[in-house]
Amino acid sequence: MAPPGIIYVGSHITDPALSQDLLNKWYYETHFPEIFVIPNGPRVGFRFKNASESATYHNLRLVQLPDAALVDSPDFQNAKYTWDLLPKCHLTASQQRPSPARS
């Protein structure tokens, strides 16, 4: 078994048609519920909004993995990474590489 891991995703809105409210709705109503049902997958996720408007990334997502090897599992690889609510958003599992958790 691999050590626990953390997925770190920094993002920012580039499409003027997308609002922060819509992004929040997507995270809480679509994305987190989908990733939390992956067998033996993540059970804890956090989102942060950068207070600085000049920051490169305005949104930060952290997801704790019980096992960093999960990202190589078929369940994780086959998870949905495009969504009707955000049709221009696309992220492949191979773009998400966990960092080993440190105690």
N, C-alpha and C positions, 0 to 999 in steps of 0.2 A: 504494500500500500504506500502510495506517495504521501508526502507531507501535506497538510492543509495549504490552501492557497488563497489569493485574493485577485479578483479581476478588477482592474482600475480602468475606467473609461472617462476621458475628458471629452466634452463636446460643446459645440456652440451652434446656434441657429444661423443658417446662411440664407434660407428662403424667407423673404419678407412676408409671405403668406402664412408662415408658421408662427404661432404665438407661443409664449412661455406657458400660458394656460393649457394650450392643446398638448404641448410636450409633457406637462405634468399629468394631464389626463391619460395620455398614452402610457407613461411609466407606471402609474398606479393602477390603472384599470386593464391594461393589456400586457405590457412587458413583464413586470414583476410576477403577476399570476402565472404567466406562461413558463418562466424559468424556474419557478418554485415547484412545479410539478414534475420536473425532470427526475427520474428515479435516482436516488442517492445523490441528488444535486444540492444546489445551494438552498439554504433556509433563511439566510439573513442578507439583506441588501440595504444600502444607505444611499441617499442622494443629497448633494449639497449644491447650493447656488452661490457663486462667487459674488461678493458684494461690490467688487470693482468692475465697472462697465468697460474699462480698458483692458481687462484680462483677455488672454488668448482663448481660454476655455471658460465659459460661463457656468457650465454644469459638470459636476463630477459624480460618477456612480461607482460605488464599491460594492462588490458582491463577495461574500465569504464562501469559499469552497471547502467542504469537509475533506476533499482529496483533490490535489492539484491535477492528478491524472484524469479527472473527469472530463476535461476539455478534449481529450482524445477518444472518449467513449462514443459509441454509435448514438446513444440517446442525446448527447450534447451536440454532436456533429449534425444530427438530423433535426435539431430544434429549429423552429421558425425564426428567421432573422429579417423578414420583411413583413410589413403590416399594412392593412387597408387604411388605417387612420393616418399613417405616415408613408405614403406610397414612394416617396423619393428617398426614404431612409433605407439603407441596405448595409448590413454588417455580416460578414461570414464568420463562422466559428474559428477559422484559422487566424482571424485578426485578433482574437481574444486569447492572449497567452497569460496564464496566471503567474503571479509572483509568489514564491514560497512565503508562507506566513512565518513570522519570526516571533519568538516569545520574549 
